Each structure stands twice: as C-alpha cells, then as structure tokens.
Amino acid sequence: MSKLNVLIVFCVCVPLVQLQGPGSGSDGNLRLCVVEGRGPFKRGATFCPILEEENSGVECVLGADQLDCLRRISKGTVDFGVFSPEDLIAAQWANIDVLVTNEIRQRHRPYERRIVSVVNRRILFETDASLSNVLRNSTLCHPGVGVDDLRPMSDTLAEYLESLIIPRSCEPELTLTENHIKAVSSFFYKACKAGPWVPDKQRDAALKKKYPNLCGACASPDCSTNDKYWGPLGALQCLGDDAGDAMWGEMDDVMYFFGVNTSSPAGSAANIDSFAYLCRDGSSQPVAGNMAPCVWLNRPWPVVIAKRKASASVSSLVSSLKEEDLFSSNWREALASLLEVRRAPVTAHMKAPLDYLASARGFREAYSQSGCDPPRHITMCTNSLLEKNKCEWLSEAGAVYGVKPPLQCTMTAGAADCLRSVRDGASDVTVQHSDWLPVGSRFFDLKPVLYEVTPIMEKMDTVMAYVRRDANINDMAELRGKRAAFPSYDGVAWHSVFKYIADKENYNCYDAVHDYFSEICAPGLEVSGFEVDITDRYTRNCYKDGDEVVRGEVAALRSVVEGKSDVAFISMRTVRMYQSNLINEPWSNTLVDLKPVCPEENRKYCYISWSNIGHIYAKRNITAMRKHEIITMFTKLDQLFGKHQPFHSVMFTMYGPFNHQTDVIFHNNTKSLSTDNLFKTHPYVSMPFNFDSRFNDSVCHTDITSTAYKMAPTVVLLVAILSILVMN
C-alpha cells in the first residue's frame, strides 16, 4: 500500500500593477505569502481578488503554513509575509536571509505581552532575598497547561521562568517531562497546575497521583481545564482567593484583575495592598498604582519579514498603510486585512530576525535553554532527503513549544535501512506503511507504538476482492479456481487473503497458497530465491516492463480490468482513483464496471482486512519509560501541528503538503496519532479483520513451498523480501 506522491501547487497568483522596487512576481509585483487561519472566514479568498481588481502591485500566494511561507521567501518565490516571533525562532536554524521590515502592533506599546510575577506579601522577606529563597516551599498558582493564541505563555516560556529558580532534574530512569514535574513538585509546597500534563490520559492520571501536591491548591481534585483556577485569570483568582502565594501572568491580566487601570477590578475581593510584583533580582514592587512594573519576559509583536532584495520595497509599502486605510474600501484595506493590521505598522529598521528578537528581554533565552547531560532525543529515521528536511522543520517547530524529548532526524537509503537502523539502536523510530509490518516484526523485532488514524474507511488501507461486474462472481467461495492478482508477495494483501482462506476453508497456509487459485500473480517472488518453476508459476501472469515484473496495486487493478486476472486484491482507495480517472495510464481510459466481493462475515464493510495508513515503528523490547517518551512526544506534536491545531495561524502542518509533495513521512489523510487503545474505541471496535491488531494470527508463514521455504536461510529470505518491498 505505497504512498502516492501527488504534486500540489498552492500558489494562487494574481497579476497586478507593478510597484516600484524589485519583486519576484509578474511584472515586478511584490508577492505576499498568505496562510489561511482556522474557521470558515478565509482572508485570502476574500481579499486577494481585490488586490487583483484594483491593480495594487501586490500578488497573493497561498502558503500551506507559516514555515512554508518562510521557505518560499528563502527560495525567492515570494517576497514577504507576516510572522509571529515563535515562527522566527523555529526558522533560525535554516539561516534564511531575510529582514524584519515592520512590526504589526495592535496597541501603542513596544511588546505584545509582558510577563510579570505577583506574590502575596506574606512570603516576602523584610530585606531583599534571592528568588529561590522567596519562592521555595510557597504555593504556586500556575496558569495551567496548554497553548493557543489567547494564552500568554507556551510551555517553553513557563518552564523557562521556572528554570530561573528551580534546579534542573535529570534522573535517567524518568522521562524528561516527569523530571521537570518532579523538580517543580520538590521546590513548591503546593500548586495548582491544572490541565493535562501529558497527552495520554492514563499517563496523565498516573503522574498526578504520583505528584499530588501540584494539584493540591486547585479548587477541584480533578485538576483539569475545568478547574476554577485554570488559565491566566484562573491563576490570578487562585492568588486572590488566598489559595496560593505566587504566580506568573500577563501584565494586562494582572492590571485588569486588580483594577490598576480600571475602575472595577475583576478580583474585587482581593486586597491589592496584600500583593506585590516580584522582580527577577528578588526585589519587589507594589501592585497598586504601578503602571510600569518589573517584567520577567517580553514577547514581541508579529512582524513583516521580507527577503533582503525586496525589503526596501516591502518596508515602503507596509509603512505607507495608515489607520484610515482600514476603512477605505479599496485595495489598501484589503492589504491591511491580509496583514492583519489594526494600527499603522511601525518600521523595524531592517533588522535581522535574531537581532530583532534580542531586544525583547528573556525571549531568545527562553528558547536556548540547556538540557540534560548527556542530551536525550527521540531520533527518527527517514527514507529520503525530502523526508529528513520535513522532519527537521517539525523538530524545530516542536522545540518552540517545549515538546520533550526533542525530535532528532537521520536519513538512510530507504525503508528497509530505517528498520535496520531502529533495530540496531542508531534510531528510535521510523514511520512506514503497513506492508512493512510482517518484515519489521519477523526480521527486525519491531512493532508499532503509534498509528496514523483516519475514521474514514475509504481512506484506510483496505484489502478487498474486486472483480468485473460481468464475471458473475458474487461470493468469496466462488473465487476458488480463479486467477488472482496481488500487489506484491508477502504484503498485507497476501497474508490477509490466504489467512482468510485458510480459516474459512479449513486449509493450512501451504495448501491455500498452492491449490486455491488456478493462477496467481505475486510480484516480487521472482527475487525471493525460489526455484525457477515456482517463480514462473507465480509471476507468469504478471505484467512485465522488459524483464522486470511490475508491482503495486495499480498493476493488480489493471490485470482485472483487462481480463488478465479474475480478481484483484487491492484497496478501495485505488479503485476510487480508477473510477475518478486519476490514474494516468492509457489502459485506465477504458472504464470497466468493477464490484467488490464481500466476505459473508463482513457484508457491512466488505473488506478482507483493514490496517491503519501509517505506523510508527520502535523496538519490541523498548523500556516503558522510553515508550512513554516516544508516545508523549509524537502525540504532543500531533496536538500542536495536526488536524486540530490550537493556533489561529498555522505554524507547521504534519499532515499537509511539504514542498508541494503529499504524504511526506505522514499521510495527508491522517486525522490523528493513536496507540493501540484505538482498537477499543468507536468506530474501530466494531470493524472486524484489523491486520495491525491481529498480525501474529494473520500471517501464513509457509507460503510457497512446504519444505524449501522452511529450510531457506533467514538472511536469504530477508534480502529477498526487502527487495520486494523496496522495489514496490
């Protein structure tokens, strides 16, 4: 069930009037990279046509995500775009030659967010003391775990603030996440750290049971996002209710809560004189009347980034936007809306991104914290340079939001080498499709720890028996004695079909393979080291390209379409492609009416087996701690960059096109990642014949020759089978 790489072009370019200065678009126009936000309203579709109609000198290019836009700017295919400071942190490793031209401020102040610490005065010393002495054994009101556009602190920023006072814990038998949790638990007397500490619910519950003091200050024992004290204002309420002694939060939230800049404080029951700002040097300042308190960390505004050659033109264009343009009902309003401008942009004086970020106290430092020694990573093996490149961008994006352990990327010549790399310990995981499951288990002692999941059956990897409708075949039993075409030897279809026949007809596997069909096309068997007569028997009816036997589902489909075989065991997805005229081969222009033959035990879904579209393979004997780290890291990446991202502007897409290619590492059809708990949930629990969960029971080990196959040296079989899969 090989991945299909389909070229996806995301450029939606509209020729517009030339603007003075160098541009990469038609006629010298400047090209703006736009990423559509979440929700039904699409800025690009709404405002880009206005730029075209009114000859603005700006063209739109639709990017897959923010980092895709940065790559396009680096390659020179677009000129500029708007990016968050986190986007710039994620891209710093790539050494992209760009400049910051303008800040997109929503208020008249130098930074978007200013993080402060507020404490109850009862924990302060009469004289200035170190931060550690002030906060040790106090009760922390934590803003809670989670990240989105409305929350002032990502996990990275929160852990950076904690790292300023809490010694790092690096116990090798604990995950990095648990090490940090244990350090916080040991430092503070109590806390309310509500929300999920790790994505896995069972693991989250186990950690909260192990470190109960970190939920001890919460209003509810559930310690969840529904807690009264969860979130930025919840942490302030925790402080105001005297449930805790200290918190970090956004200055605007603090001032709102205590009514510093309003006539009616949100926390009206809190006595403002009982609280103080705690500064990084251990000193304190009053909250009452203090409009400029000491700040622990500043987060910059979003900025306009341009490639160096176009930076002067971009700065001139963006700086020309005025507040009155927001209501001008012309292309300038459209451009302002695309840039999400609410006030006149501020010139940034052509700074390099890292120089620009350096002006914000603590921000760059938060993303350059040292880890444990020796460092701990999850190393993913990839099959190509394109996959390795995507892996590296995913790694950097994950690091921005505190995903632990960090993802590290390596590359080999192909999937078989990646499986070997994981077995030998050079890598921790590799992502491959289900056809590698028999080989990965049998020869490399690997097993999936996570699956790429889709709830849509048509997009799953299914094995179905397709025949011509005019063949008058209506039941699986009627396939006995017919000519059968398989995508490959020793793949999911091969094992699923013969295991079904063996169970249904009370055959052993050898007899099922040898006697059930009158003729079999099993591509790949010719390189498996079998005798000439065996090879000829199982490949003579296959298509050949010169001397090579053609492999894959499309070849099996063609065989039944052209009448060379009576049945093809292929996926529903491949047949849908044929029916939609998406197979670009001459034979596919003739549309033959096909139908599936359903097993009587599975009339509802009609497949012989189904498997998930992707598998994250790791060693079978992996330790529980390492397995927890792998699952936590990937599920956190899935939450941040999967199909249900928490951000308005998408930084990175795990399951989207990368450099115009689909299904790079992960499939585009993936909805989420899941452990084998998936098979206990709806709708999967009601779907029979899953190949992944039944794998050990679904394999016919004596496939071709009852004696020769058993006696064949393992290394010969391994080389042969790997050759089949690699060429497939």
C-alpha positions in Angstrom: 0.0 0.0 0.0 2.5 2.5 -1.2 2.2 6.2 -0.7 1.2 8.3 -3.8 3.2 11.5 -4.2 0.9 13.9 -5.8 2.1 17.3 -6.9 0.1 20.0 -5.1 0.6 23.6 -6.1 -0.6 26.2 -3.6 0.3 29.3 -5.4 -2.7 31.4 -6.2 -1.1 34.2 -8.1 -2.9 37.2 -9.5 -1.1 39.6 -11.8 -1.3 43.2 -10.5 0.2 46.6 -11.3 3.9 47.0 -10.8 5.2 48.6 -7.6 8.5 50.4 -7.6 11.4 48.2 -6.5 12.4 44.6 -7.0 9.7 41.9 -6.8 9.6 38.3 -7.7 6.0 38.3 -9.2 4.9 39.1 -12.7 5.9 42.5 -14.0 7.9 43.1 -10.8 5.0 42.9 -8.5 5.6 42.1 -4.8 4.3 38.7 -3.8 2.7 38.2 -0.4 2.5 34.8 1.2 -0.8 34.3 3.0 -1.8 31.4 5.3 -5.5 30.9 5.9 -6.5 30.8 9.5 -8.8 28.4 11.2 -12.6 28.9 10.9 -14.9 29.5 8.0 -13.7 33.0 7.1 -10.8 32.9 4.6 -8.8 36.1 4.2 -7.1 35.1 1.0 -10.3 34.2 -0.8 -11.9 37.4 0.4 -9.2 40.0 -0.1 -6.7 38.7 -2.7 -9.2 39.2 -5.6 -9.5 42.9 -4.6 -5.7 43.3 -4.9 -6.0 41.9 -8.4 -9.0 44.0 -9.4 -7.6 47.3 -8.3 -4.0 46.9 -9.7 -2.3 47.2 -6.3 1.1 45.9 -7.3 0.8 43.0 -4.9 0.2 39.4 -5.7 -1.1 36.7 -3.3 0.5 33.3 -2.9 -1.3 30.8 -0.6 1.1 29.0 1.7 0.5 25.7 3.5 1.6 27.1 6.8 3.8 29.8 8.3 7.1 27.9 7.9 6.2 27.1 4.3 6.0 30.8 3.7 9.4 31.3 5.2 10.8 28.6 3.0 9.2 30.3 0.0 10.8 33.6 0.9 14.1 31.9 1.3 13.8 30.4 -2.2 12.8 33.7 -3.6 9.4 32.6 -4.9 7.6 35.1 -2.6 8.8 38.4 -1.2 7.2 38.9 2.2 4.7 37.8 4.8 3.6 38.3 8.4 5.1 36.0 11.1 5.0 35.5 14.9 8.2 35.7 17.0 7.8 31.9 17.5 7.9 31.4 13.7 11.3 33.2 13.7 12.6 31.1 16.5 11.6 27.9 14.7 13.3 29.1 11.4 16.6 30.3 12.9 18.4 27.0 12.3 17.8 27.4 8.5 19.8 30.6 8.2 17.2 32.2 6.0 18.4 35.5 4.6 15.5 37.8 5.5 15.0 41.1 7.3 12.3 42.4 9.6 10.8 45.4 8.0 7.8 46.3 10.2 6.0 45.5 13.4 2.3 44.8 13.3 1.2 46.3 16.6 -2.3 46.1 17.9 -1.6 48.6 20.8 0.7 51.6 21.4 3.4 49.7 23.3 6.7 48.1 22.4 5.8 44.5 23.2 2.7 42.4 22.7 2.9 40.5 26.0 4.8 41.3 29.2 5.1 38.5 31.7 5.3 39.5 35.4 5.3 37.7 38.7 2.8 38.6 41.5 3.2 37.3 45.1 1.4 37.6 48.4 3.4 39.9 50.6 3.4 37.3 53.4 6.2 35.3 51.6 8.5 38.3 51.2 11.5 38.9 53.4 12.0 42.2 55.2 15.1 42.7 53.2 15.7 41.7 49.5 16.4 37.9 49.1 17.1 35.6 46.3 14.3 34.4 44.2 14.9 30.8 45.3 14.6 31.8 49.0 11.4 33.8 48.4 9.6 31.2 46.4 10.8 27.9 47.9 8.1 26.0 49.8 5.4 28.5 48.7 2.2 27.6 46.9 2.3 28.3 43.1 -0.8 29.4 41.2 0.2 28.0 37.7 -1.7 29.4 34.7 -2.3 25.8 33.6 -1.0 23.6 30.8 -2.0 24.2 27.2 -1.2 26.6 24.4 -3.2 28.7 22.0 -3.3 32.2 20.6 -5.1 33.6 23.6 -2.8 32.3 26.3 0.2 34.4 27.2 2.7 31.6 27.8 3.7 28.5 25.9 5.0 25.6 27.9 8.5 26.7 26.8 8.1 30.1 28.4 6.5 28.8 31.5 9.3 26.3 32.0 11.9 29.0 31.3 10.5 31.1 34.1 10.6 28.1 36.4 14.1 27.3 35.4 15.3 30.6 36.8 14.5 29.4 40.3 14.3 25.6 40.2 17.3 23.3 39.8 17.1 21.0 36.8 16.4 17.3 37.4 17.9 14.7 35.0 17.2 11.3 36.6 17.9 8.8 33.8 15.1 6.4 34.8 12.4 9.2 34.5 11.1 10.8 31.3 12.2 14.4 30.7 8.6 15.5 31.4 8.5 13.7 34.7 11.9 15.1 35.6 10.5 18.6 35.3 7.3 17.8 37.1 9.3 16.2 40.0 11.6 19.3 40.2 8.6 21.6 40.5 6.9 19.3 43.0 10.0 19.2 45.2 10.5 23.0 45.1 7.0 24.2 45.9 4.9 23.2 48.9 1.8 23.0 46.8 0.5 24.2 43.4 -2.5 24.3 41.2 -1.1 23.1 37.8 -4.4 22.2 36.2 -4.8 20.8 32.8 -3.2 17.7 31.0 0.4 17.3 31.9 0.9 14.8 29.1 -1.5 14.0 26.2 -2.1 10.3 27.2 -4.9 10.3 29.8 -3.8 7.2 31.7 -0.2 8.5 31.9 -1.5 12.0 33.0 -3.6 10.4 35.8 -0.6 8.4 36.9 1.6 11.4 37.1 -1.0 13.4 39.1 -1.3 10.6 41.5 2.4 10.4 41.9 2.8 14.2 42.5 -0.4 15.2 44.2 0.9 18.4 45.7 0.9 20.0 42.2 -2.9 19.7 42.2 -3.2 20.4 46.0 -4.1 24.1 45.5 -6.7 23.6 42.8 -10.4 24.1 43.6 -11.3 20.6 42.3 -9.5 17.3 42.8 -9.9 16.7 39.0 -7.0 19.1 38.4 -8.4 19.7 34.9 -9.0 22.6 32.5 -12.5 22.9 34.1 -10.9 23.9 37.3 -11.8 27.3 38.7 -8.1 28.2 38.9 -7.1 27.1 35.4 -6.0 29.6 32.8 -4.4 33.1 33.1 -7.3 34.7 35.1 -7.8 31.5 37.0 -4.3 31.7 38.3 -5.0 35.3 39.5 -8.2 34.1 41.1 -6.2 31.4 42.9 -3.9 34.2 44.3 -6.8 36.5 45.1 -8.7 33.7 46.9 -5.6 33.1 49.1 -5.3 29.5 47.7 -1.7 30.3 46.6 1.2 32.6 47.2 2.8 33.3 43.8 2.0 33.3 40.0 3.3 34.4 36.7 1.0 36.1 34.3 0.5 38.7 31.6 0.7 42.3 32.9 -2.6 43.2 31.2 -4.4 40.4 33.1 -2.8 41.4 36.4 -3.8 45.1 36.0 -7.3 44.1 34.9 -7.7 41.7 37.9 -6.6 44.2 40.4 -8.2 47.2 38.8 -5.0 49.1 38.3 -6.1 50.7 35.1 -9.9 50.2 35.5 -12.5 51.5 38.0 -13.9 48.0 38.7 -11.3 45.2 39.4 -12.2 41.7 38.3 -10.9 40.3 41.6 -12.9 42.7 43.7 -12.5 40.5 46.8 -8.7 40.7 46.6 -6.9 43.4 48.7 -4.5 45.0 46.3 -2.2 46.1 49.1 -1.6 42.4 50.1 0.2 41.7 46.8 3.4 42.8 45.2 5.3 42.3 41.9 8.3 40.1 42.4 11.3 41.1 40.3 14.0 38.8 38.8 16.6 40.2 41.2 14.5 39.2 44.2 13.2 42.7 45.0 9.5 43.6 45.0 7.3 46.5 43.8 3.8 47.5 44.8 0.9 46.5 42.6 -1.3 49.4 43.4 -0.8 52.3 41.1 2.2 50.7 39.4 1.8 51.2 35.6 5.4 50.0 34.7 6.3 47.1 37.0 9.4 44.9 36.6 9.0 42.4 33.8 10.4 38.9 33.6 9.9 38.4 29.9 8.7 40.3 26.9 7.1 38.7 23.8 7.5 40.8 20.6 4.7 41.7 18.2 4.2 39.9 14.9 6.4 41.3 12.2 6.6 41.6 8.4 9.5 39.6 7.1 10.9 40.2 3.6 13.7 38.7 1.5 16.7 41.1 1.6 16.4 42.2 -2.1 12.8 43.2 -1.7 13.0 44.6 1.9 13.1 48.3 0.9 10.1 48.0 -1.3 8.2 46.0 1.2 9.0 48.4 4.1 7.9 51.3 1.9 4.6 49.6 1.0 3.7 48.4 4.5 4.8 51.7 6.2 2.5 53.6 3.8 -0.5 51.9 5.4 -2.4 54.3 7.8 -5.2 53.7 10.2 -7.6 55.4 7.9 -6.8 52.7 5.3 -8.6 50.2 7.4 -11.9 51.7 6.4 -11.0 52.8 2.8 -12.9 50.1 0.9 -10.1 49.7 -1.6 -7.0 47.5 -2.1 -5.2 49.2 0.8 -7.9 48.0 3.1 -7.6 44.5 1.6 -3.8 44.5 2.1 -4.2 45.7 5.7 -6.7 42.9 6.3 -4.3 40.3 4.8 -1.5 41.6 7.0 -4.0 41.8 10.0 -3.1 45.4 10.6 -5.2 47.2 13.2 -2.9 50.2 13.7 -0.4 51.9 11.4 2.6 49.5 11.2 5.9 50.5 12.9 9.1 50.5 10.9 11.6 48.0 12.3 14.7 49.5 10.6 15.6 46.4 8.6 16.8 44.1 11.4 17.9 40.5 11.1 15.3 38.3 12.9 17.5 37.3 15.8 18.7 40.9 16.3 15.1 42.0 16.4 14.2 39.3 19.0 17.2 40.1 21.1 15.6 43.4 22.1 12.8 41.5 24.0 14.0 40.6 27.5 14.2 36.9 28.1 12.5 35.8 24.9 15.5 34.4 23.0 17.0 33.0 26.2 13.8 31.0 26.8 14.4 29.1 23.6 18.1 28.4 24.1 17.9 26.6 27.5 20.5 23.8 28.1 19.1 20.3 28.5 20.3 17.3 30.5 23.8 16.0 30.0 24.0 13.7 28.2 21.3 15.1 26.0 18.2 12.9 25.3 16.4 12.9 22.0 14.0 10.8 20.0 15.8 10.0 16.7 13.5 9.4 13.7 14.9 7.6 10.7 13.6 9.0 7.3 13.7 7.5 3.8 14.8 10.5 1.7 16.2 14.0 1.8 12.7 15.4 1.5 11.5 13.5 4.5 14.6 14.4 6.5 14.0 18.1 5.7 10.4 17.9 6.8 11.5 16.1 10.0 14.0 18.9 10.8 11.3 21.6 10.4 8.9 19.6 12.6 11.7 19.2 15.1 12.3 23.0 15.3 8.6 23.8 15.5 8.2 21.3 18.3 11.1 22.8 20.2 9.5 26.2 20.2 6.5 24.8 22.2 8.5 22.8 24.6 8.0 19.3 23.1 10.2 16.8 25.0 12.3 14.9 24.3 13.4 16.9 21.2 13.0 15.2 17.9 16.2 14.4 16.0 16.3 13.4 12.4 18.5 11.0 10.4 18.3 9.6 6.9 19.1 6.2 5.2 18.7 5.0 1.7 15.2 3.6 2.2 12.6 2.0 4.5 14.5 -1.3 5.0 17.6 0.5 6.1 15.5 2.6 8.5 14.0 -0.6 10.0 17.5 -1.9 10.4 18.6 1.4 12.0 15.9 1.2 14.6 16.8 -2.5 15.4 20.4 -1.6 15.8 19.7 1.3 18.0 21.0 4.0 15.7 17.4 5.4 15.6 14.5 5.2 17.9 11.6 5.2 15.5 10.7 5.2 11.8 7.3 5.9 10.1 6.4 3.3 7.4 3.2 1.9 5.9 1.5 -1.3 6.9 3.2 -3.5 4.2 6.4 -3.3 6.3 4.7 -4.8 9.4 5.4 -8.5 8.6 9.1 -7.8 7.7 9.5 -5.3 10.6 8.2 -7.9 13.1 9.7 -11.0 11.7 13.2 -9.9 10.8 13.8 -6.7 12.8 11.8 -7.4 16.0 9.9 -4.1 15.7 6.3 -3.2 16.5 4.2 -0.1 16.0 3.9 2.1 19.1 1.6 4.6 17.3 -0.7 4.5 14.3 -1.7 7.2 11.8 -5.5 7.1 12.1 -8.4 8.1 9.9 -12.0 7.4 10.7 -13.0 7.3 7.0 -12.9 3.7 5.7 -12.3 4.8 2.1 -9.0 6.4 3.2 -7.8 3.4 5.3 -5.5 0.7 3.9 -8.1 -1.9 3.0 -7.8 -5.3 1.2 -10.8 -6.0 -0.9 -11.6 -8.6 -3.6 -12.5 -6.7 -6.8 -14.0 -8.5 -9.8 -15.6 -7.4 -13.1 -19.3 -7.0 -12.6 -20.0 -9.1 -15.7 -18.0 -12.0 -14.3 -21.0 -13.3 -12.3 -18.9 -13.8 -9.2 -21.0 -13.0 -6.1 -19.4 -14.9 -3.2 -15.9 -15.4 -1.8 -16.2 -19.1 -2.2 -16.7 -18.6 -6.0 -13.1 -17.3 -6.2 -11.8 -20.9 -5.8 -10.1 -21.9 -9.1 -10.0 -18.3 -10.4 -7.0 -16.2 -11.5 -5.8 -13.9 -8.7 -3.6 -10.7 -8.8 -1.8 -9.4 -5.7 0.1 -6.1 -5.4 3.1 -7.9 -4.0 4.3 -11.1 -2.4 4.5 -11.1 1.4 2.5 -7.9 1.9 -0.7 -7.2 3.8 -2.9 -8.3 0.9 -1.0 -11.6 0.6 -1.2 -12.5 4.2 -4.8 -11.3 4.7 -6.2 -13.2 1.8 -4.5 -16.5 2.5 -5.2 -16.4 6.2 -8.9 -15.8 5.5 -9.0 -18.7 3.1 -7.1 -21.0 5.5 -9.5 -20.1 8.3 -12.7 -20.2 6.2 -12.0 -23.3 4.1 -10.1 -25.2 6.8 -6.9 -25.2 4.8 -3.3 -25.0 6.0 -1.5 -22.0 4.6 0.6 -24.0 2.2 -2.4 -25.6 0.6 -4.3 -22.3 0.4 -1.4 -20.8 -1.5 -0.7 -23.8 -3.6 -4.2 -25.1 -4.6 -6.9 -22.5 -4.0 -6.4 -20.3 -7.1 -5.8 -21.6 -10.6 -3.2 -18.9 -11.2 -1.5 -16.2 -9.0 0.4 -13.1 -9.9 2.6 -12.3 -6.9 5.1 -9.6 -8.0 8.4 -9.8 -6.1 8.5 -13.5 -5.7 11.0 -13.6 -8.7 13.7 -12.0 -6.5 13.0 -14.2 -3.4 15.4 -17.0 -4.2 12.8 -19.7 -5.1 13.3 -22.3 -7.8 12.6 -21.3 -11.4 9.4 -23.4 -11.7 8.0 -21.8 -8.6 8.9 -18.3 -9.7 7.4 -18.9 -13.2 4.2 -20.2 -11.7 3.6 -17.2 -9.6 4.7 -14.5 -12.0 3.9 -15.7 -15.5 0.5 -13.9 -15.4 2.0 -10.6 -14.2 2.7 -7.6 -16.3 6.3 -7.1 -17.2 8.4 -4.0 -18.1 11.2 -5.6 -20.0 12.5 -8.3 -17.8 11.1 -6.8 -14.6 7.7 -7.8 -13.1 5.5 -4.8 -12.4 4.5 -4.4 -8.8 1.8 -2.5 -6.9 -1.9 -2.1 -6.7 -2.3 -0.3 -10.0 -0.8 -3.3 -11.8 -3.1 -5.7 -10.0 -6.1 -3.4 -10.8 -5.1 -3.3 -14.5 -4.9 -7.1 -14.5 -8.6 -7.5 -13.6 -9.7 -4.5 -15.8 -8.1 -6.1 -18.9 -9.2 -9.6 -18.1 -5.8 -11.0 -17.4 -7.0 -11.9 -13.9 -10.4 -12.7 -12.4 -9.9 -11.0 -9.1 -7.5 -8.3 -7.7 -6.9 -7.9 -4.0 -6.4 -4.2 -3.7 -7.6 -1.2 -1.6 -10.9 0.7 -2.1 -8.7 3.8 -2.5 -7.0 2.5 -5.6 -10.4 1.6 -7.2 -11.8 5.0 -6.4 -8.8 6.6 -8.2 -9.5 4.5 -11.2 -13.2 5.4 -11.2 -12.4 9.1 -10.8 -9.9 8.9 -13.8 -6.9 9.8 -11.6 -4.6 7.0 -12.9 -2.6 8.5 -15.7 -2.0 5.4 -17.8 -3.6 4.6 -21.3 -5.3 1.4 -20.2 -7.2 3.3 -17.5 -9.1 5.4 -20.1 -11.4 2.4 -20.6 -13.8 2.3 -17.6 -14.8 -1.2 -16.7 -17.5 -1.7 -14.1 -16.0 -3.4 -11.1 -17.5 -4.6 -7.9 -16.2 -5.9 -4.5 -16.9 -9.4 -3.4 -17.7 -9.3 0.3 -16.8 -11.9 2.9 -20.0 -13.2 4.4 -18.7 -12.2 7.9 -18.3 -8.6 6.8 -21.1 -7.6 4.5 -21.2 -4.2 6.1 -17.7 -3.0 5.2 -16.8 -5.7 2.6 -13.1 -5.7 3.1 -11.0 -8.8 3.9 -8.7 -6.8 6.2 -8.0 -3.2 7.1 -5.0 -1.5 8.6 -4.0 2.0 9.6 -2.5 4.1 6.9 0.8 4.6 8.8 2.8 3.1 11.6 5.5 4.5 13.9 7.8 1.5 14.5 10.0 1.1 17.5 11.9 -1.8 19.1 9.6 -4.5 20.5 11.6 -4.7 23.8 11.7 -0.9 24.4 11.6 0.1 28.0 8.3 1.5 29.4 10.0 4.9 30.1 11.3 5.2 26.5 7.9 4.2 25.1 6.2 6.9 27.2 8.7 9.5 25.9 8.0 8.4 22.2 4.3 8.5 22.7 4.3 11.8 24.5 6.5 13.5 22.0 4.5 12.4 18.9 1.1 13.0 20.4 2.2 16.5 21.6 3.4 17.2 18.0 0.1 15.9 16.8 -1.9 18.2 19.1 0.2 21.2 18.0 0.6 20.6 14.3 -2.0 18.1 13.4 -5.5 18.5 12.0 -6.8 20.3 15.2 -4.2 22.9 15.8 -4.7 25.4 18.7 -3.4 28.4 16.7 -5.1 31.0 14.6 -2.2 30.9 12.1 -0.8 27.5 11.4 2.9 27.3 12.1 3.5 23.9 10.6 1.4 21.1 9.2 2.3 17.5 10.0 -0.4 16.1 7.7 -0.3 18.5 4.8 1.8 19.0 1.7 5.5 19.7 2.2 7.5 21.4 -0.7 4.5 20.6 -2.9 4.6 16.9 -2.2 1.9 14.9 -0.4 2.3 12.1 2.1 5.8 13.1 3.2 6.6 11.0 6.3 3.0 11.2 7.4 -0.1 10.8 5.2 -2.3 13.8 4.3 -5.4 11.7 5.2 -4.2 11.2 8.8 -6.6 12.7 11.3 -4.5 12.0 14.4 -2.0 9.6 16.0 -3.2 6.9 18.4 -1.9 4.0 20.4 -3.4 0.5 20.2 -6.1 1.8 22.5 -7.6 2.9 19.3 -9.0 -0.6 18.6 -11.2 -0.3 21.7 -12.9 2.9 20.5 -15.7 3.8 18.1 -15.8 3.1 15.2 -12.8 0.8 15.1 -14.0 -1.6 17.8 -16.9 -2.6 15.5 -14.7 -3.1 12.4 -13.6 -6.7 12.1 -10.4 -8.1 10.4 -7.9 -5.5 11.5 -4.5 -6.6 10.3 -2.5 -4.5 12.8 -4.0 -5.9 15.9 -4.3 -9.5 14.5 -0.9 -9.5 12.8 0.6 -12.5 14.6 -2.5 -14.5 13.8 -2.8 -13.2 10.3 0.4 -14.5 8.7 0.8 -17.6 6.6 4.4 -18.5 7.2 4.7 -21.5 4.9 3.7 -19.6 1.8 5.1 -21.2 -1.4 6.9 -24.5 -0.7 6.2 -26.5 2.3 9.8 -27.6 2.7 12.1 -25.2 0.8 10.5 -22.2 2.4 11.1 -23.6 5.9 14.7 -24.5 5.1 15.6 -21.3 3.4 18.3 -19.4 5.3 16.8 -16.4 7.2 19.3 -14.0 5.6 18.3 -15.1 2.1 14.6 -14.6 2.9 15.3 -11.2 4.5 17.3 -9.9 1.5 14.6 -11.2 -0.9 11.6 -9.8 0.9 13.3 -6.5 1.4 14.0 -6.3 -2.3 10.3 -6.8 -2.9 9.2 -4.1 -0.6 11.8 -1.6 -1.6 11.0 -2.0 -5.3 7.3 -1.9 -4.5 
